[in-house]
Amino acid sequence: MAYSKGNEKKGGRTKGTPNKLTKTVKETVLAVFNDLQQDPEANLLSWAKSEPTEFYKIASKLIPTEVNAQVEGKIITYNVGFGKSDTED
């Protein structure tokens, strides 16, 4: 029976669950990446040192562009290298 609008979904994956192939590929890529980190000539750190511009292009895409947070309490500011710290209330 075909799905008709207004009826609840029955069977299949729950919303947000990746399919098995996607999950397997991600796990495999992560395993290879972790193995490569053991090789000092082929790890991410050595590549980042030799290609800092390319590394920062990728890293910048991983940083959230917006943070929605509420901060409460005392804010302490440290001026590193100047030997002075200020406290704001």
C-alpha positions in Angstrom: 0.0 0.0 0.0 1.4 3.4 -1.0 1.9 6.1 1.6 -0.9 8.6 1.6 -0.8 12.1 3.2 -2.2 12.3 6.7 -1.3 8.7 7.7 1.5 8.1 10.2 4.8 6.5 8.9 5.2 2.8 9.6 8.4 0.8 9.2 11.7 2.0 7.8 14.4 4.0 9.5 13.6 6.5 12.2 14.2 10.1 11.2 17.9 11.1 11.4 19.2 7.6 11.3 22.0 7.2 8.7 21.7 4.3 6.3 24.0 1.4 6.7 26.3 2.2 3.8 26.9 5.8 5.0 27.6 4.6 8.6 30.0 1.9 7.3 31.9 4.4 5.1 32.2 7.0 7.9 33.5 4.3 10.3 36.0 3.1 7.7 37.3 6.6 6.9 37.7 7.3 10.7 39.6 4.0 11.2 42.0 4.9 8.3 42.4 8.4 9.6 43.3 7.1 13.1 45.8 4.7 11.7 47.5 7.5 9.7 47.9 9.6 12.8 50.4 7.0 14.0 52.7 7.8 11.1 54.7 11.0 11.9 55.2 11.7 8.1 51.6 11.1 7.1 49.6 12.5 10.0 47.4 15.6 10.0 49.9 17.6 12.2 52.7 17.2 9.7 50.4 18.2 6.8 49.1 21.2 8.7 52.7 22.4 9.4 53.6 22.0 5.7 50.3 23.5 4.3 49.0 25.9 7.0 46.8 27.8 4.6 45.0 24.7 3.4 44.7 23.5 7.0 43.1 26.7 8.1 40.7 26.7 5.2 39.4 23.3 6.4 39.5 24.2 10.1 37.6 27.4 9.5 34.7 25.4 8.1 34.5 23.3 11.2 34.1 26.3 13.6 30.5 27.2 14.4 29.5 30.6 12.8 27.0 31.3 15.5 26.9 30.6 19.2 23.6 31.0 21.1 24.5 31.0 24.8 23.9 32.9 27.9 26.8 33.6 30.2 26.3 34.4 33.8 28.8 35.2 36.6 32.1 37.0 36.8 34.2 37.7 33.7 37.9 37.6 34.2 40.2 39.1 31.6 43.8 38.1 31.3 46.3 40.1 29.3 48.9 37.5 28.6 52.4 38.9 28.3 51.6 42.1 30.0 51.5 40.8 33.6 48.2 42.4 34.5 44.7 41.0 35.0 41.5 42.9 35.2 38.2 41.8 36.7 34.8 43.0 35.4 31.5 42.6 37.2 
